[in-house]
Amino acid sequence: MKHNWLKWLVWTIISGATITISFYWPQIKDVPFYVLGFIWVLVSVCAVIIARRGSHWRLLWLYISVVLITFSGYEVYLSIKGSDSRRELIKSGKYLKKDKVLGYSPISNNQLTEKKYYKDQMLFNATYSFNEYGLRTSPSFKKDSLIGDCLFFGCSYTFGEGVADEATYPYQVGKLTNGRYRIFNFAYDGYGPHQMLAALEYGNVKEIVPNDEKAKYGFFLTFPDHVLRAVGWRKWDKRGPRYLLNSDGGVSLNGTLNDNNLIRWIQLSKTLPWLFLNYHNVGSEEIKLYAEIIAAAAARFQEIYPNGKFYVLFIDRQTELSKQLLSALQEKALTIFLMNEILSDPAPYAEHFRVHKLDSHPNALANKLTATFIAEKILLKHTEFSRISENSGD
């Protein structure tokens, strides 16, 4: 026992080294998170061996060892099990590129076919086309009788994951208004409100759609998951723009979501994100940030297009979080339409509005109803037209 202090000294050095390794673990590529878990298992087991028999310290480290072994074992199980959902992409070369403003964006003048499966069951098979700006393909427009431009922002719901180019709701808006509006679909898979604000503040939106005398309409479809994206809790968006609340209100850009080392560290695990980066962890600060980002985007839209109008389409998931997010948006005096009312669906999207019953992305029917609402209740309301052409949906 007289050399026990030396054992604890060695253990302390090893523990310090393990803490250092843990801190830099997000920078270590292609090494599963459970490896770090088992390193800590070894450290805790060593503490059990060194501690005096019958002591409280030994019992404490024994409990810690059991917890770490259970956690690491479950991480191994999840890694081996994988996901029942998988994607198959048919592409020619790369289809995404790093984007210094948005984090990532589609490559221009490209086409991609996506097949999504759940186990052996195909959920959808869709082809996506991108124009010279890297935006989802839009319908042609009538240059001589053009009324204005429609700019759509959002995630895969607006981009149109799982449906053909002509079945997205931005495309349908162009068809339903007989080409009297140019359509710009700035949405993409996994985007959130922070990408919309960054695109308006620092991106090429105003270059693609310069301000002129014609009408400008902005639309943003959003739902509760966007608050998780805005605060950087979704692991696919590591390089996205990071907005923080200002002390005097509003938000400002502060690097990228990758700059938060604690979040990056948690995201390496297959278990911890559910515990610490999920809906039940959303508090007043996250809700405020979400609302402030959208309000700032609406204000920026008005700055670029002084005569423009900006609308929010909100999907109410009928949860307490949905209620809080909607209330926060309403406090910002934004013009908001509920998708629940547009689709006459209390909890969008019901099975008949989905690309597949196992995939919640809106199908062609849901997109057609959304586009019809926008065309009839917003766009045509401000023009000399009183109804949609019967042939415009062809």
GINORRA-V293520 format. One record per run of one state. SS is the DSSP state (alpha for helix, beta for strand, coil for the rest). FROM is the first residue (numbers start at 1). TO is the last residue. Records with the same first field share a line. If there is no record, write none. Layout:
# GINORRA-V293520
SS=FROM-TO ; FROM-TO
This chain:
# GINORRA-V293520
coil=1-3 ; 24-24 ; 28-32 ; 51-55 ; 82-84 ; 92-95 ; 100-102 ; 107-109 ; 119-120 ; 131-135 ; 137-142 ; 146-147 ; 154-155 ; 160-164 ; 168-168 ; 177-180 ; 186-192 ; 202-204 ; 209-214 ; 223-224 ; 231-240 ; 246-250 ; 260-260 ; 268-271 ; 277-278 ; 282-283 ; 305-308 ; 315-319 ; 331-334 ; 343-350 ; 357-358 ; 363-363 ; 383-394
alpha=4-23 ; 25-27 ; 33-50 ; 56-81 ; 143-145 ; 156-159 ; 165-167 ; 169-176 ; 193-201 ; 205-208 ; 225-230 ; 257-259 ; 261-267 ; 272-276 ; 279-281 ; 284-304 ; 320-330 ; 339-342 ; 351-353 ; 364-382
beta=85-91 ; 96-99 ; 103-106 ; 110-118 ; 121-130 ; 136-136 ; 148-153 ; 181-185 ; 215-222 ; 241-245 ; 251-256 ; 309-314 ; 335-338 ; 354-356 ; 359-362
